Amino acid sequence: QVQLVESGGGLVQAGGSLRLSCAASGRTFSRLTMGWFRQPPGKEREFVAAVRRSGGITDYDNSVKGRFTISRDNAENTVYLQMNSLKPEDTAVYYCAADLGLTFPERRPGGYDYWGQGTQVTVSS
C-alpha cells in the first residue's frame, strides 16, 4: 500500500505561481513512477506530468509544458509540481498518483495504482 497526501493548493491570480507537494508513505518511494493529474469542473481527469523513478526523466502534457515543472526528492519521499504563469483554465482539483509499473511515460489514469485525495487549485482572471 502507498498513502499519498497532497498540499499546496489554493487561490491565485492569473500569471501567479503555486507549488504542490505530495508526500508518500508505505512503500519504497524510489521505485514508484509519480504523476500529477487534474480534474477541471465538469470534465474528466487528465494527465499533467510524470517523473520516472530516478527523477531524471519527465513527461508533460503540452498544455503545461514550459510552465509547470515536476520534480521529486527521494530522500524526503515527496514529489512536487511547480506551477508558473497560471491560467484560469488550470483551475482544477489536482491529484498525485503513484505507479508501480515500469512503463514510462504513463499518461493513462488507469495506469496508476494509488491516488491522493486531491487539492483544489483555483486561478482567477
N, CA, C and O atoms as a Tinker XYZ file with bonds, in Angstrom:
   500  protein
     1  N      0.823000   -1.198000    0.000000    73     2
     2  CA     0.000000    0.000000    0.000000    64     1     3
     3  C      0.859000    1.250000    0.000000    63     2     4     5
     4  O      1.947000    1.277000    0.575000    81     3
     5  N      0.352000    2.287000   -0.656000    73     3     6
     6  CA     1.008000    3.589000   -0.696000    64     5     7
     7  C     -0.024000    4.631000   -0.292000    63     6     8     9
     8  O     -1.142000    4.650000   -0.807000    81     7
     9  N      0.358000    5.481000    0.621000    73     7    10
    10  CA    -0.503000    6.605000    1.006000    64     9    11
    11  C      0.091000    7.888000    0.437000    63    10    12    13
    12  O      1.291000    8.137000    0.546000    81    11
    13  N     -0.769000    8.693000   -0.169000    73    11    14
    14  CA    -0.336000    9.939000   -0.810000    64    13    15
    15  C     -1.149000   11.094000   -0.239000    63    14    16    17
    16  O     -2.374000   11.018000   -0.150000    81    15
    17  N     -0.462000   12.155000    0.144000    73    15    18
    18  CA    -1.138000   13.319000    0.696000    64    17    19
    19  C     -0.636000   14.572000   -0.015000    63    18    20    21
    20  O      0.539000   14.929000    0.074000    81    19
    21  N     -1.553000   15.232000   -0.725000    73    19    22
    22  CA    -1.205000   16.452000   -1.442000    64    21    23
    23  C     -1.397000   17.674000   -0.544000    63    22    24    25
    24  O     -2.185000   17.667000    0.401000    81    23
    25  N     -0.646000   18.717000   -0.879000    73    23    26
    26  CA    -0.816000   20.005000   -0.205000    64    25    27
    27  C     -0.322000   21.099000   -1.154000    63    26    28    29
    28  O      0.360000   20.832000   -2.144000    81    27
    29  N     -0.686000   22.324000   -0.821000    73    27    30
    30  CA    -0.174000   23.458000   -1.583000    64    29    31
    31  C     -1.167000   24.113000   -2.513000    63    30    32    33
    32  O     -0.842000   25.125000   -3.134000    81    31
    33  N     -2.370000   23.571000   -2.631000    73    31    34
    34  CA    -3.362000   24.200000   -3.487000    64    33    35
    35  C     -3.860000   25.502000   -2.895000    63    34    36    37
    36  O     -3.538000   25.853000   -1.760000    81    35
    37  N     -4.654000   26.215000   -3.687000    73    35    38
    38  CA    -5.210000   27.477000   -3.204000    64    37    39
    39  C     -5.729000   28.329000   -4.332000    63    38    40    41
    40  O     -5.906000   27.874000   -5.462000    81    39
    41  N     -5.971000   29.594000   -3.987000    73    39    42
    42  CA    -6.483000   30.572000   -4.945000    64    41    43
    43  C     -5.348000   31.507000   -5.348000    63    42    44    45
    44  O     -4.636000   32.039000   -4.497000    81    43
    45  N     -5.188000   31.701000   -6.649000    73    43    46
    46  CA    -4.120000   32.563000   -7.149000    64    45    47
    47  C     -4.628000   33.314000   -8.370000    63    46    48    49
    48  O     -5.498000   32.827000   -9.092000    81    47
    49  N     -4.085000   34.492000   -8.594000    73    47    50
    50  CA    -4.455000   35.256000   -9.783000    64    49    51
    51  C     -3.727000   34.730000  -11.018000    63    50    52    53
    52  O     -2.654000   34.135000  -10.920000    81    51
    53  N     -4.323000   34.958000  -12.155000    73    51    54
    54  CA    -3.685000   34.568000  -13.413000    64    53    55
    55  C     -2.289000   35.187000  -13.500000    63    54    56    57
    56  O     -2.084000   36.355000  -13.169000    81    55
    57  N     -1.340000   34.372000  -13.955000    73    55    58
    58  CA     0.047000   34.799000  -14.021000    64    57    59
    59  C      0.853000   34.454000  -12.786000    63    58    60    61
    60  O      2.078000   34.567000  -12.789000    81    59
    61  N      0.179000   34.038000  -11.737000    73    59    62
    62  CA     0.852000   33.709000  -10.497000    64    61    63
    63  C      1.405000   32.294000  -10.486000    63    62    64    65
    64  O      1.363000   31.581000  -11.488000    81    63
    65  N      1.924000   31.907000   -9.327000    73    63    66
    66  CA     2.569000   30.598000   -9.173000    64    65    67
    67  C      2.064000   29.889000   -7.922000    63    66    68    69
    68  O      1.641000   30.520000   -6.954000    81    67
    69  N      2.120000   28.583000   -7.967000    73    67    70
    70  CA     1.858000   27.736000   -6.814000    64    69    71
    71  C      2.784000   26.536000   -6.904000    63    70    72    73
    72  O      3.200000   26.137000   -7.991000    81    71
    73  N      3.104000   25.961000   -5.743000    73    71    74
    74  CA     3.851000   24.710000   -5.730000    64    73    75
    75  C      3.056000   23.682000   -4.949000    63    74    76    77
    76  O      2.748000   23.872000   -3.772000    81    75
    77  N      2.733000   22.597000   -5.618000    73    75    78
    78  CA     2.046000   21.487000   -4.974000    64    77    79
    79  C      3.072000   20.474000   -4.479000    63    78    80    81
    80  O      4.107000   20.254000   -5.108000    81    79
    81  N      2.768000   19.876000   -3.359000    73    79    82
    82  CA     3.607000   18.813000   -2.801000    64    81    83
    83  C      2.762000   17.574000   -2.598000    63    82    84    85
    84  O      1.555000   17.657000   -2.368000    81    83
    85  N      3.406000   16.432000   -2.684000    73    83    86
    86  CA     2.732000   15.161000   -2.436000    64    85    87
    87  C      3.685000   14.288000   -1.631000    63    86    88    89
    88  O      4.734000   13.874000   -2.125000    81    87
    89  N      3.310000   14.016000   -0.402000    73    87    90
    90  CA     4.121000   13.181000    0.478000    64    89    91
    91  C      3.634000   11.744000    0.401000    63    90    92    93
    92  O      2.440000   11.470000    0.521000    81    91
    93  N      4.571000   10.836000    0.199000    73    91    94
    94  CA     4.240000    9.422000    0.054000    64    93    95
    95  C      4.762000    8.623000    1.230000    63    94    96    97
    96  O      5.798000    8.946000    1.812000    81    95
    97  N      4.028000    7.572000    1.571000    73    95    98
    98  CA     4.471000    6.658000    2.626000    64    97    99
    99  C      3.956000    5.265000    2.320000    63    98   100   101
   100  O      2.988000    5.097000    1.578000    81    99
   101  N      4.605000    4.275000    2.894000    73    99   102
   102  CA     4.097000    2.918000    2.810000    64   101   103
   103  C      4.841000    1.999000    1.871000    63   102   104   105
   104  O      4.645000    0.785000    1.932000    81   103
   105  N      5.678000    2.519000    1.014000    73   103   106
   106  CA     6.411000    1.677000    0.084000    64   105   107
   107  C      7.654000    2.430000   -0.355000    63   106   108   109
   108  O      7.731000    3.650000   -0.206000    81   107
   109  N      8.617000    1.716000   -0.891000    73   107   110
   110  CA     9.856000    2.357000   -1.308000    64   109   111
   111  C      9.573000    3.381000   -2.398000    63   110   112   113
   112  O      9.257000    3.034000   -3.536000    81   111
   113  N      9.690000    4.633000   -2.028000    73   111   114
   114  CA     9.296000    5.730000   -2.914000    64   113   115
   115  C     10.096000    5.725000   -4.201000    63   114   116   117
   116  O      9.558000    5.999000   -5.274000    81   115
   117  N     11.360000    5.419000   -4.098000    73   115   118
   118  CA    12.231000    5.496000   -5.269000    64   117   119
   119  C     11.883000    4.478000   -6.351000    63   118   120   121
   120  O     12.388000    4.572000   -7.469000    81   119
   121  N     11.034000    3.515000   -6.037000    73   119   122
   122  CA    10.620000    2.507000   -7.017000    64   121   123
   123  C      9.310000    2.872000   -7.700000    63   122   124   125
   124  O      8.794000    2.099000   -8.507000    81   123
   125  N      8.772000    4.040000   -7.384000    73   123   126
   126  CA     7.486000    4.457000   -7.925000    64   125   127
   127  C      7.652000    5.525000   -8.988000    63   126   128   129
   128  O      8.382000    6.496000   -8.784000    81   127
   129  N      6.982000    5.357000  -10.123000    73   127   130
   130  CA     6.776000    6.479000  -11.026000    64   129   131
   131  C      5.683000    7.347000  -10.407000    63   130   132   133
   132  O      4.662000    6.838000   -9.946000    81   131
   133  N      5.904000    8.648000  -10.400000    73   131   134
   134  CA     4.944000    9.563000   -9.788000    64   133   135
   135  C      4.346000   10.485000  -10.846000    63   134   136   137
   136  O      5.039000   10.966000  -11.742000    81   135
   137  N      3.063000   10.712000  -10.719000    73   135   138
   138  CA     2.388000   11.569000  -11.680000    64   137   139
   139  C      1.469000   12.562000  -11.012000    63   138   140   141
   140  O      1.033000   12.378000   -9.875000    81   139
   141  N      1.183000   13.628000  -11.753000    73   139   142
   142  CA     0.162000   14.590000  -11.357000    64   141   143
   143  C     -0.927000   14.596000  -12.424000    63   142   144   145
   144  O     -0.645000   14.609000  -13.622000    81   143
   145  N     -2.162000   14.587000  -11.969000    73   143   146
   146  CA    -3.329000   14.689000  -12.827000    64   145   147
   147  C     -4.185000   15.834000  -12.307000    63   146   148   149
   148  O     -3.981000   16.330000  -11.199000    81   147
   149  N     -5.140000   16.241000  -13.122000    73   147   150
   150  CA    -6.092000   17.241000  -12.666000    64   149   151
   151  C     -7.468000   16.953000  -13.247000    63   150   152   153
   152  O     -7.608000   16.315000  -14.290000    81   151
   153  N     -8.477000   17.443000  -12.538000    73   151   154
   154  CA    -9.856000   17.270000  -12.985000    64   153   155
   155  C    -10.554000   18.610000  -12.925000    63   154   156   157
   156  O    -10.961000   19.049000  -11.850000    81   155
   157  N    -10.702000   19.275000  -14.080000    73   155   158
   158  CA   -11.428000   20.557000  -14.104000    64   157   159
   159  C    -12.906000   20.320000  -13.815000    63   158   160   161
   160  O    -13.391000   19.198000  -13.955000    81   159
   161  N    -13.614000   21.347000  -13.421000    73   159   162
   162  CA   -15.041000   21.199000  -13.124000    64   161   163
   163  C    -15.808000   20.648000  -14.317000    63   162   164   165
   164  O    -15.718000   21.191000  -15.418000    81   163
   165  N    -16.558000   19.578000  -14.107000    73   163   166
   166  CA   -17.388000   19.009000  -15.151000    64   165   167
   167  C    -16.650000   18.227000  -16.213000    63   166   168   169
   168  O    -17.243000   17.836000  -17.218000    81   167
   169  N    -15.358000   17.990000  -16.008000    73   167   170
   170  CA   -14.567000   17.271000  -17.009000    64   169   171
   171  C    -13.921000   16.034000  -16.411000    63   170   172   173
   172  O    -13.939000   15.823000  -15.198000    81   171
   173  N    -13.349000   15.221000  -17.292000    73   171   174
   174  CA   -12.672000   14.017000  -16.843000    64   173   175
   175  C    -11.271000   14.351000  -16.324000    63   174   176   177
   176  O    -10.706000   15.406000  -16.614000    81   175
   177  N    -10.743000   13.416000  -15.554000    73   175   178
   178  CA    -9.384000   13.571000  -15.049000    64   177   179
   179  C     -8.392000   13.501000  -16.212000    63   178   180   181
   180  O     -8.526000   12.673000  -17.112000    81   179
   181  N     -7.402000   14.381000  -16.175000    73   179   182
   182  CA    -6.448000   14.454000  -17.271000    64   181   183
   183  C     -5.021000   14.489000  -16.761000    63   182   184   185
   184  O     -4.740000   14.964000  -15.661000    81   183
   185  N     -4.135000   13.974000  -17.588000    73   183   186
   186  CA    -2.716000   13.908000  -17.252000    64   185   187
   187  C     -2.091000   15.297000  -17.275000    63   186   188   189
   188  O     -2.409000   16.117000  -18.137000    81   187
   189  N     -1.201000   15.554000  -16.325000    73   187   190
   190  CA    -0.462000   16.817000  -16.273000    64   189   191
   191  C      1.037000   16.556000  -16.475000    63   190   192   193
   192  O      1.652000   17.098000  -17.394000    81   191
   193  N      1.609000   15.723000  -15.608000    73   191   194
   194  CA     3.052000   15.492000  -15.664000    64   193   195
   195  C      3.394000   14.215000  -14.921000    63   194   196   197
   196  O      2.635000   13.744000  -14.075000    81   195
   197  N      4.560000   13.660000  -15.257000    73   195   198
   198  CA     5.036000   12.467000  -14.566000    64   197   199
   199  C      6.550000   12.511000  -14.485000    63   198   200   201
   200  O      7.214000   13.135000  -15.312000    81   199
   201  N      7.084000   11.839000  -13.476000    73   199   202
   202  CA     8.534000   11.744000  -13.305000    64   201   203
   203  C      8.888000   10.295000  -13.013000    63   202   204   205
   204  O      8.248000    9.632000  -12.197000    81   203
   205  N      9.921000    9.819000  -13.698000    73   203   206
   206  CA    10.334000    8.437000  -13.566000    64   205   207
   207  C     10.996000    8.210000  -12.209000    63   206   208   209
   208  O     11.325000    9.156000  -11.494000    81   207
   209  N     11.180000    6.955000  -11.877000    73   207   210
   210  CA    11.694000    6.549000  -10.571000    64   209   211
   211  C     12.927000    7.328000  -10.142000    63   210   212   213
   212  O     13.000000    7.847000   -9.028000    81   211
   213  N     13.894000    7.399000  -11.051000    73   211   214
   214  CA    15.161000    8.036000  -10.692000    64   213   215
   215  C     15.050000    9.548000  -10.635000    63   214   216   217
   216  O     15.894000   10.222000  -10.044000    81   215
   217  N     14.012000   10.070000  -11.250000    73   215   218
   218  CA    13.832000   11.510000  -11.286000    64   217   219
   219  C     14.477000   12.183000  -12.472000    63   218   220   221
   220  O     14.305000   13.387000  -12.662000    81   219
   221  N     15.214000   11.444000  -13.275000    73   219   222
   222  CA    15.924000   12.057000  -14.378000    64   221   223
   223  C     15.108000   12.248000  -15.633000    63   222   224   225
   224  O     15.507000   13.006000  -16.519000    81   223
   225  N     13.976000   11.581000  -15.730000    73   223   226
   226  CA    13.158000   11.664000  -16.935000    64   225   227
   227  C     11.764000   12.136000  -16.548000    63   226   228   229
   228  O     11.159000   11.626000  -15.604000    81   227
   229  N     11.269000   13.108000  -17.285000    73   227   230
   230  CA     9.952000   13.669000  -17.015000    64   229   231
   231  C      9.124000   13.704000  -18.291000    63   230   232   233
   232  O      9.645000   13.579000  -19.400000    81   231
   233  N      7.831000   13.876000  -18.103000    73   231   234
   234  CA     6.890000   13.935000  -19.213000    64   233   235
   235  C      5.822000   14.941000  -18.873000    63   234   236   237
   236  O      5.369000   14.996000  -17.730000    81   235
   237  N      5.402000   15.748000  -19.850000    73   235   238
   238  CA     4.415000   16.780000  -19.612000    64   237   239
   239  C      3.359000   16.786000  -20.704000    63   238   240   241
   240  O      3.633000   16.491000  -21.867000    81   239
   241  N      2.147000   17.130000  -20.296000    73   239   242
   242  CA     1.139000   17.426000  -21.291000    64   241   243
   243  C      1.500000   18.743000  -21.970000    63   242   244   245
   244  O      2.085000   19.630000  -21.349000    81   243
   245  N      1.153000   18.861000  -23.232000    73   243   246
   246  CA     1.507000   20.071000  -23.980000    64   245   247
   247  C      0.914000   21.336000  -23.363000    63   246   248   249
   248  O      1.482000   22.420000  -23.493000    81   247
   249  N     -0.221000   21.196000  -22.698000    73   247   250
   250  CA    -0.895000   22.377000  -22.147000    64   249   251
   251  C     -0.112000   23.015000  -21.001000    63   250   252   253
   252  O     -0.353000   24.174000  -20.665000    81   251
   253  N      0.811000   22.284000  -20.403000    73   251   254
   254  CA     1.563000   22.811000  -19.254000    64   253   255
   255  C      3.054000   22.891000  -19.520000    63   254   256   257
   256  O      3.797000   23.445000  -18.711000    81   255
   257  N      3.501000   22.347000  -20.641000    73   255   258
   258  CA     4.926000   22.310000  -20.944000    64   257   259
   259  C      5.495000   23.731000  -20.991000    63   258   260   261
   260  O      4.932000   24.609000  -21.643000    81   259
   261  N      6.594000   23.944000  -20.307000    73   259   262
   262  CA     7.206000   25.259000  -20.239000    64   261   263
   263  C      6.702000   26.118000  -19.094000    63   262   264   265
   264  O      7.307000   27.142000  -18.777000    81   263
   265  N      5.602000   25.718000  -18.469000    73   263   266
   266  CA     5.046000   26.472000  -17.327000    64   265   267
   267  C      5.126000   25.685000  -16.029000    63   266   268   269
   268  O      5.339000   26.257000  -14.959000    81   267
   269  N      4.954000   24.366000  -16.126000    73   267   270
   270  CA     4.963000   23.516000  -14.936000    64   269   271
   271  C      6.245000   22.688000  -14.911000    63   270   272   273
   272  O      6.795000   22.336000  -15.954000    81   271
   273  N      6.709000   22.385000  -13.702000    73   271   274
   274  CA     7.883000   21.536000  -13.532000    64   273   275
   275  C      7.602000   20.500000  -12.455000    63   274   276   277
   276  O      7.242000   20.841000  -11.328000    81   275
   277  N      7.770000   19.231000  -12.814000    73   275   278
   278  CA     7.629000   18.158000  -11.836000    64   277   279
   279  C      9.015000   17.762000  -11.354000    63   278   280   281
   280  O      9.960000   17.695000  -12.141000    81   279
   281  N      9.131000   17.501000  -10.065000    73   279   282
   282  CA    10.398000   17.055000   -9.504000    64   281   283
   283  C     10.108000   16.146000   -8.317000    63   282   284   285
   284  O      8.985000   16.089000   -7.815000    81   283
   285  N     11.133000   15.444000   -7.883000    73   283   286
   286  CA    10.950000   14.541000   -6.745000    64   285   287
   287  C     12.187000   14.576000   -5.871000    63   286   288   289
   288  O     13.300000   14.821000   -6.337000    81   287
   289  N     11.965000   14.327000   -4.601000    73   287   290
   290  CA    13.045000   14.206000   -3.635000    64   289   291
   291  C     12.886000   12.826000   -3.004000    63   290   292   293
   292  O     12.048000   12.630000   -2.124000    81   291
   293  N     13.686000   11.883000   -3.453000    73   291   294
   294  CA    13.539000   10.516000   -2.964000    64   293   295
   295  C     13.963000   10.376000   -1.499000    63   294   296   297
   296  O     13.529000    9.449000   -0.814000    81   295
   297  N     14.789000   11.272000   -1.028000    73   295   298
   298  CA    15.176000   11.233000    0.383000    64   297   299
   299  C     14.032000   11.684000    1.288000    63   298   300   301
   300  O     13.937000   11.264000    2.441000    81   299
   301  N     13.163000   12.548000    0.751000    73   299   302
   302  CA    12.022000   13.075000    1.518000    64   301   303
   303  C     10.707000   12.405000    1.139000    63   302   304   305
   304  O      9.658000   12.752000    1.681000    81   303
   305  N     10.753000   11.443000    0.211000    73   303   306
   306  CA     9.537000   10.746000   -0.239000    64   305   307
   307  C      8.462000   11.723000   -0.700000    63   306   308   309
   308  O      7.285000   11.582000   -0.367000    81   307
   309  N      8.887000   12.703000   -1.462000    73   307   310
   310  CA     7.970000   13.765000   -1.863000    64   309   311
   311  C      8.145000   14.081000   -3.351000    63   310   312   313
   312  O      9.260000   14.090000   -3.874000    81   311
   313  N      7.025000   14.339000   -4.012000    73   311   314
   314  CA     7.036000   14.817000   -5.385000    64   313   315
   315  C      6.391000   16.200000   -5.407000    63   314   316   317
   316  O      5.457000   16.481000   -4.657000    81   315
   317  N      6.907000   17.047000   -6.276000    73   315   318
   318  CA     6.450000   18.431000   -6.351000    64   317   319
   319  C      5.939000   18.752000   -7.750000    63   318   320   321
   320  O      6.321000   18.126000   -8.738000    81   319
   321  N      5.066000   19.744000   -7.796000    73   319   322
   322  CA     4.650000   20.310000   -9.070000    64   321   323
   323  C      4.715000   21.828000   -8.930000    63   322   324   325
   324  O      3.864000   22.439000   -8.283000    81   323
   325  N      5.722000   22.422000   -9.536000    73   323   326
   326  CA     5.852000   23.865000   -9.557000    64   325   327
   327  C      5.060000   24.390000  -10.741000    63   326   328   329
   328  O      5.307000   24.015000  -11.887000    81   327
   329  N      4.103000   25.262000  -10.449000    73   327   330
   330  CA     3.210000   25.780000  -11.494000    64   329   331
   331  C      3.409000   27.286000  -11.611000    63   330   332   333
   332  O      3.122000   28.035000  -10.677000    81   331
   333  N      3.895000   27.713000  -12.747000    73   331   334
   334  CA     4.124000   29.128000  -13.024000    64   333   335
   335  C      3.211000   29.600000  -14.143000    63   334   336   337
   336  O      2.638000   28.795000  -14.876000    81   335
   337  N      3.087000   30.899000  -14.263000    73   335   338
   338  CA     2.265000   31.502000  -15.327000    64   337   339
   339  C      0.893000   30.848000  -15.394000    63   338   340   341
   340  O      0.422000   30.464000  -16.464000    81   339
   341  N      0.271000   30.730000  -14.254000    73   339   342
   342  CA    -1.018000   30.042000  -14.186000    64   341   343
   343  C     -2.096000   30.774000  -14.957000    63   342   344   345
   344  O     -2.115000   32.003000  -15.033000    81   343
   345  N     -2.995000   29.983000  -15.528000    73   343   346
   346  CA    -4.099000   30.491000  -16.321000    64   345   347
   347  C     -5.414000   30.045000  -15.702000    63   346   348   349
   348  O     -5.448000   29.047000  -14.982000    81   347
   349  N     -6.500000   30.767000  -15.970000    73   347   350
   350  CA    -7.806000   30.330000  -15.439000    64   349   351
   351  C     -8.147000   28.895000  -15.845000    63   350   352   353
   352  O     -8.805000   28.186000  -15.085000    81   351
   353  N     -7.717000   28.462000  -17.014000    73   351   354
   354  CA    -8.019000   27.099000  -17.451000    64   353   355
   355  C     -7.219000   26.037000  -16.700000    63   354   356   357
   356  O     -7.453000   24.844000  -16.895000    81   355
   357  N     -6.294000   26.442000  -15.858000    73   355   358
   358  CA    -5.595000   25.499000  -14.987000    64   357   359
   359  C     -6.408000   25.172000  -13.734000    63   358   360   361
   360  O     -6.022000   24.307000  -12.948000    81   359
   361  N     -7.528000   25.863000  -13.550000    73   359   362
   362  CA    -8.382000   25.604000  -12.392000    64   361   363
   363  C     -8.877000   24.164000  -12.403000    63   362   364   365
   364  O     -9.462000   23.709000  -13.385000    81   363
   365  N     -8.642000   23.455000  -11.314000    73   363   366
   366  CA    -8.997000   22.037000  -11.236000    64   365   367
   367  C     -8.657000   21.512000   -9.844000    63   366   368   369
   368  O     -7.990000   22.178000   -9.052000    81   367
   369  N     -9.128000   20.314000   -9.574000    73   367   370
   370  CA    -8.606000   19.555000   -8.445000    64   369   371
   371  C     -7.396000   18.783000   -8.961000    63   370   372   373
   372  O     -7.486000   18.066000   -9.958000    81   371
   373  N     -6.277000   18.934000   -8.281000    73   371   374
   374  CA    -5.034000   18.285000   -8.692000    64   373   375
   375  C     -4.781000   17.064000   -7.814000    63   374   376   377
   376  O     -4.881000   17.119000   -6.588000    81   375
   377  N     -4.449000   15.958000   -8.487000    73   375   378
   378  CA    -4.228000   14.694000   -7.806000    64   377   379
   379  C     -2.807000   14.200000   -8.047000    63   378   380   381
   380  O     -2.269000   14.302000   -9.150000    81   379
   381  N     -2.230000   13.676000   -7.008000    73   379   382
   382  CA    -0.958000   12.975000   -7.078000    64   381   383
   383  C     -1.251000   11.486000   -7.240000    63   382   384   385
   384  O     -2.211000   10.973000   -6.666000    81   383
   385  N     -0.417000   10.790000   -8.027000    73   383   386
   386  CA    -0.639000    9.370000   -8.253000    64   385   387
   387  C      0.693000    8.629000   -8.307000    63   386   388   389
   388  O      1.722000    9.189000   -8.683000    81   387
   389  N      0.645000    7.355000   -7.919000    73   387   390
   390  CA     1.843000    6.514000   -7.906000    64   389   391
   391  C      1.625000    5.272000   -8.748000    63   390   392   393
   392  O      0.566000    4.646000   -8.705000    81   391
   393  N      2.641000    4.932000   -9.511000    73   391   394
   394  CA     2.575000    3.803000  -10.441000    64   393   395
   395  C      3.672000    2.801000  -10.094000    63   394   396   397
   396  O      4.853000    3.146000  -10.057000    81   395
   397  N      3.269000    1.559000   -9.842000    73   395   398
   398  CA     4.222000    0.500000   -9.531000    64   397   399
   399  C      4.880000   -0.086000  -10.779000    63   398   400   401
   400  O      5.891000   -0.782000  -10.679000    81   399
   401  N      4.319000    0.187000  -11.936000    73   399   402
   402  CA     4.791000   -0.446000  -13.157000    64   401   403
   403  C      6.053000    0.171000  -13.712000    63   402   404   405
   404  O      6.597000    1.127000  -13.160000    81   403
   405  N      6.506000   -0.391000  -14.809000    73   403   406
   406  CA     7.767000    0.013000  -15.428000    64   405   407
   407  C      7.560000    0.872000  -16.673000    63   406   408   409
   408  O      8.519000    1.438000  -17.197000    81   407
   409  N      6.328000    0.974000  -17.149000    73   407   410
   410  CA     6.068000    1.749000  -18.361000    64   409   411
   411  C      6.259000    3.232000  -18.089000    63   410   412   413
   412  O      5.737000    3.773000  -17.114000    81   411
   413  N      7.023000    3.888000  -18.977000    73   411   414
   414  CA     7.166000    5.333000  -18.896000    64   413   415
   415  C      7.348000    5.882000  -20.281000    63   414   416   417
   416  O      8.131000    5.314000  -21.042000    81   415
   417  N      6.664000    6.970000  -20.673000    73   415   418
   418  CA     5.725000    7.667000  -19.814000    64   417   419
   419  C      4.386000    6.948000  -19.716000    63   418   420   421
   420  O      3.997000    6.201000  -20.614000    81   419
   421  N      3.709000    7.182000  -18.639000    73   419   422
   422  CA     2.373000    6.639000  -18.423000    64   421   423
   423  C      1.421000    7.808000  -18.225000    63   422   424   425
   424  O      1.524000    8.528000  -17.233000    81   423
   425  N      0.496000    8.005000  -19.160000    73   423   426
   426  CA    -0.428000    9.126000  -19.128000    64   425   427
   427  C     -1.854000    8.701000  -18.826000    63   426   428   429
   428  O     -2.725000    9.551000  -18.640000    81   427
   429  N     -2.102000    7.423000  -18.777000    73   427   430
   430  CA    -3.454000    6.947000  -18.513000    64   429   431
   431  C     -3.724000    6.924000  -17.005000    63   430   432   433
   432  O     -2.926000    6.369000  -16.251000    81   431
   433  N     -4.835000    7.518000  -16.554000    73   431   434
   434  CA    -5.168000    7.408000  -15.125000    64   433   435
   435  C     -5.228000    5.960000  -14.673000    63   434   436   437
   436  O     -4.846000    5.643000  -13.546000    81   435
   437  N     -5.708000    5.072000  -15.549000    73   435   438
   438  CA    -5.810000    3.668000  -15.193000    64   437   439
   439  C     -4.474000    2.981000  -15.028000    63   438   440   441
   440  O     -4.408000    1.869000  -14.503000    81   439
   441  N     -3.402000    3.631000  -15.472000    73   439   442
   442  CA    -2.075000    3.066000  -15.329000    64   441   443
   443  C     -1.449000    3.298000  -13.973000    63   442   444   445
   444  O     -0.359000    2.798000  -13.696000    81   443
   445  N     -2.124000    4.048000  -13.128000    73   443   446
   446  CA    -1.610000    4.364000  -11.794000    64   445   447
   447  C     -2.345000    3.548000  -10.742000    63   446   448   449
   448  O     -3.534000    3.255000  -10.864000    81   447
   449  N     -1.600000    3.194000   -9.711000    73   447   450
   450  CA    -2.109000    2.255000   -8.714000    64   449   451
   451  C     -2.648000    2.929000   -7.447000    63   450   452   453
   452  O     -3.530000    2.386000   -6.782000    81   451
   453  N     -2.129000    4.084000   -7.122000    73   451   454
   454  CA    -2.532000    4.757000   -5.889000    64   453   455
   455  C     -2.752000    6.239000   -6.173000    63   454   456   457
   456  O     -2.107000    6.832000   -7.037000    81   455
   457  N     -3.685000    6.819000   -5.415000    73   455   458
   458  CA    -4.075000    8.212000   -5.625000    64   457   459
   459  C     -4.177000    8.940000   -4.297000    63   458   460   461
   460  O     -4.530000    8.358000   -3.272000    81   459
   461  N     -3.860000   10.228000   -4.341000    73   459   462
   462  CA    -4.127000   11.080000   -3.196000    64   461   463
   463  C     -5.561000   11.564000   -3.220000    63   462   464   465
   464  O     -6.342000   11.212000   -4.104000    81   463
   465  N     -5.891000   12.378000   -2.233000    73   463   466
   466  CA    -7.272000   12.849000   -2.079000    64   465   467
   467  C     -7.564000   14.082000   -2.926000    63   466   468   469
   468  O     -8.724000   14.450000   -3.110000    81   467
   469  N     -6.522000   14.715000   -3.438000    73   467   470
   470  CA    -6.696000   15.884000   -4.290000    64   469   471
   471  C     -6.571000   17.189000   -3.533000    63   470   472   473
   472  O     -6.847000   17.268000   -2.336000    81   471
   473  N     -6.147000   18.216000   -4.262000    73   471   474
   474  CA    -6.065000   19.565000   -3.699000    64   473   475
   475  C     -6.572000   20.547000   -4.753000    63   474   476   477
   476  O     -6.235000   20.441000   -5.932000    81   475
   477  N     -7.385000   21.500000   -4.310000    73   475   478
   478  CA    -8.025000   22.429000   -5.229000    64   477   479
   479  C     -7.066000   23.550000   -5.611000    63   478   480   481
   480  O     -6.422000   24.156000   -4.754000    81   479
   481  N     -6.983000   23.812000   -6.905000    73   479   482
   482  CA    -6.262000   24.968000   -7.431000    64   481   483
   483  C     -7.257000   25.818000   -8.209000    63   482   484   485
   484  O     -7.899000   25.339000   -9.145000    81   483
   485  N     -7.379000   27.084000   -7.815000    73   483   486
   486  CA    -8.290000   27.999000   -8.483000    64   485   487
   487  C     -7.500000   29.203000   -8.968000    63   486   488   489
   488  O     -6.818000   29.866000   -8.185000    81   487
   489  N     -7.595000   29.482000  -10.260000    73   487   490
   490  CA    -6.883000   30.608000  -10.855000    64   489   491
   491  C     -7.918000   31.625000  -11.317000    63   490   492   493
   492  O     -8.751000   31.333000  -12.174000    81   491
   493  N     -7.858000   32.801000  -10.750000    73   491   494
   494  CA    -8.821000   33.843000  -11.098000    64   493   495
   495  C     -8.255000   34.729000  -12.211000    63   494   496   497
   496  O     -7.047000   34.943000  -12.315000    81   495
   497  N     -9.166000   35.230000  -13.031000    73   495   498
   498  CA    -8.732000   36.075000  -14.164000    64   497   499
   499  C     -8.641000   37.534000  -13.775000    63   498   500
   500  O     -8.294000   38.373000  -14.606000    81   499
